[in-house]
Amino acid sequence: MRSPRRPPTTRPGNPYTGADLYERDPYYRAQAGSGTLAEPGGVRTGLYGLAYEHQYPTDTYLYDDEIDIEDAYSALVRYRNGASLAYTLDFSSPWEGFRVVISGTHGQIESRHGRTPDGTPLPGAGTFTFSSLFGTPEPESLRLGLPADALQGALAVATGEAIWRSAVERRPIDIAELLS
């Protein structure tokens, strides 16, 4: 992977590895001690401290040629009823989490969840805010309960799969293709 952040080497064809790489890698230095990246000789952990060893059984690293995940995705999803969704995903960000904004004819619902690399929650994380079209956020908006049912969950997963396939196949993907 050729990244502008990949530590340069004076040995063409021989990228840094091990301690030499960790010492020069800006991603590692920024995340050191957080558990996001494995410490030298350690195990990488994720949300709630769960180890990723079952997903990554070999010693792989962010810059390895085997790592072929795109750093960013953008998609425009069009629904049959005329609604649309603009979706952006960034895997190389100064914070971890997500922000969802739904705008409609009556206003906007926003939710933000996440943390900084040191584990500090983002300001406003874990809240839902409703802003009416012609007003300001209302206190009642924080009590909104918006659980999805199983079908809505399945459609959300299918939408994510369609976005990935669209990027790989370089064509629009109809959700019906995935559900038939």
C-alpha positions as CSV (number, residue, x, y, z in Angstrom):
1,M,0.0,0.0,0.0
2,R,1.4,3.4,-0.9
3,S,0.4,5.9,1.7
4,P,1.7,9.4,2.1
5,R,2.0,8.5,5.8
6,R,4.0,5.3,5.2
7,P,7.4,5.7,6.9
8,P,10.0,6.3,4.1
9,T,12.9,3.9,3.9
10,T,16.4,4.3,2.6
11,R,16.4,0.6,1.6
12,P,14.3,0.5,-1.6
13,G,12.2,-2.7,-1.8
14,N,12.8,-3.4,1.9
15,P,10.2,-1.6,4.0
16,Y,10.7,-1.0,7.7
17,T,9.4,-3.8,10.0
18,G,9.1,-4.4,13.7
19,A,10.5,-1.8,16.1
20,D,12.0,0.2,13.2
21,L,8.5,0.6,11.7
22,Y,6.8,1.4,15.0
23,E,9.4,4.1,15.8
24,R,8.7,5.9,12.5
25,D,4.9,5.2,11.9
26,P,2.8,8.3,12.7
27,Y,-0.4,6.1,13.1
28,Y,1.3,3.9,15.6
29,R,2.8,6.9,17.5
30,A,-0.6,8.6,17.7
31,Q,-2.4,5.5,19.0
32,A,0.4,4.0,21.2
33,G,-1.0,2.8,24.5
34,S,-4.7,3.0,23.4
35,G,-5.0,-0.7,22.3
36,T,-6.1,0.3,18.9
37,L,-2.8,-0.9,17.4
38,A,-0.9,-3.8,18.8
39,E,2.1,-3.0,20.9
40,P,5.3,-4.7,19.7
41,G,4.8,-8.3,20.6
42,G,1.3,-7.6,21.8
43,V,-2.3,-8.3,20.6
44,R,-4.4,-5.6,19.0
45,T,-7.7,-5.0,20.8
46,G,-10.8,-3.2,19.7
47,L,-14.1,-2.1,21.1
48,Y,-14.4,-3.2,24.8
49,G,-10.9,-4.5,24.7
50,L,-11.7,-7.6,22.6
51,A,-8.7,-9.1,20.9
52,Y,-8.6,-9.4,17.1
53,E,-6.3,-12.4,17.0
54,H,-9.1,-14.6,15.6
55,Q,-9.5,-12.2,12.7
56,Y,-5.9,-11.5,12.0
57,P,-4.0,-14.7,12.9
58,T,-0.7,-13.6,11.2
59,D,1.5,-10.7,11.9
60,T,0.0,-8.1,9.5
61,Y,0.5,-4.4,9.5
62,L,-1.3,-1.4,8.2
63,Y,1.1,-1.0,5.2
64,D,1.4,-4.6,4.2
65,D,0.6,-5.3,0.5
66,E,-2.1,-7.9,1.6
67,I,-4.1,-5.1,3.2
68,D,-6.4,-4.0,0.4
69,I,-9.1,-2.1,2.2
70,E,-9.9,1.4,0.9
71,D,-9.4,4.3,3.3
72,A,-12.6,6.1,2.3
73,Y,-15.9,5.3,0.7
74,S,-18.6,7.7,-0.5
75,A,-22.0,6.6,-1.8
76,L,-25.3,8.0,-2.9
77,V,-28.2,5.7,-2.2
78,R,-31.5,6.3,-4.0
79,Y,-34.8,4.8,-2.6
80,R,-37.9,4.0,-4.6
81,N,-40.0,6.6,-2.8
82,G,-37.6,9.4,-3.9
83,A,-35.6,9.7,-0.7
84,S,-31.9,9.7,-0.9
85,L,-28.9,9.0,1.4
86,A,-25.4,10.4,1.2
87,Y,-23.0,8.1,2.9
88,T,-19.3,8.7,3.7
89,L,-16.9,6.4,5.5
90,D,-13.4,7.3,6.5
91,F,-11.1,4.7,8.0
92,S,-8.3,7.1,8.6
93,S,-9.7,9.7,10.9
94,P,-8.6,11.7,14.0
95,W,-11.5,10.1,15.9
96,E,-13.3,6.7,16.0
97,G,-17.1,6.5,15.8
98,F,-19.9,7.8,13.7
99,R,-22.2,10.7,13.1
100,V,-25.6,10.3,11.5
101,V,-27.7,13.2,10.3
102,I,-31.2,12.6,8.8
103,S,-32.8,15.6,7.2
104,G,-36.4,15.6,6.2
105,T,-39.4,17.8,5.5
106,H,-40.1,18.4,9.2
107,G,-36.5,18.9,10.4
108,Q,-33.4,17.0,11.3
109,I,-32.3,14.2,13.6
110,E,-28.7,13.9,14.5
111,S,-26.7,11.4,16.5
112,R,-23.0,11.2,17.2
113,H,-21.1,8.4,18.9
114,G,-17.4,8.0,19.2
115,R,-14.2,8.6,21.0
116,T,-10.8,10.1,20.5
117,P,-7.7,7.9,20.3
118,D,-7.1,8.3,24.0
119,G,-10.6,6.9,24.7
120,T,-12.3,10.3,25.6
121,P,-15.9,10.4,24.4
122,L,-16.6,12.9,21.7
123,P,-18.6,15.9,22.8
124,G,-22.3,15.0,22.5
125,A,-21.6,11.3,22.0
126,G,-24.5,9.0,22.7
127,T,-27.3,11.6,22.2
128,F,-30.0,12.1,19.6
129,T,-31.0,15.6,18.8
130,F,-34.1,16.7,16.9
131,S,-34.2,20.2,15.4
132,S,-37.5,21.2,13.9
133,L,-37.3,22.8,10.5
134,F,-38.1,26.3,11.8
135,G,-36.9,26.0,15.3
136,T,-34.0,25.0,17.6
137,P,-33.2,21.6,19.2
138,E,-35.9,20.6,21.6
139,P,-35.2,19.0,25.1
140,E,-37.6,16.2,24.3
141,S,-35.4,15.2,21.4
142,L,-32.9,13.6,23.7
143,R,-35.6,11.1,24.8
144,L,-36.3,9.8,21.3
145,G,-36.4,6.0,21.1
146,L,-35.7,4.9,17.5
147,P,-35.1,1.1,17.6
148,A,-35.0,-0.7,14.3
149,D,-36.7,-4.0,13.7
150,A,-35.0,-7.1,12.1
151,L,-36.1,-6.2,8.5
152,Q,-34.7,-2.6,8.9
153,G,-31.5,-4.1,10.2
154,A,-31.2,-6.5,7.3
155,L,-31.8,-3.7,4.8
156,A,-29.1,-1.6,6.5
157,V,-26.6,-4.5,6.2
158,A,-27.7,-5.1,2.6
159,T,-27.1,-1.4,1.9
160,G,-23.6,-1.6,3.3
161,E,-22.9,-4.7,1.2
162,A,-24.3,-2.9,-1.9
163,I,-21.9,0.1,-1.3
164,W,-18.9,-2.3,-1.0
165,R,-19.9,-4.2,-4.1
166,S,-20.5,-1.0,-6.0
167,A,-17.0,0.2,-5.2
168,V,-15.5,-3.1,-6.2
169,E,-17.6,-3.7,-9.4
170,R,-17.7,0.0,-10.3
171,R,-21.4,0.0,-11.0
172,P,-24.7,0.8,-9.1
173,I,-26.0,-2.2,-7.1
174,D,-29.7,-2.7,-6.6
175,I,-30.5,-4.1,-3.1
176,A,-33.0,-6.6,-4.8
177,E,-29.9,-8.3,-6.4
178,L,-28.7,-9.1,-2.9
179,L,-32.0,-10.3,-1.5
180,S,-33.1,-12.6,-4.2
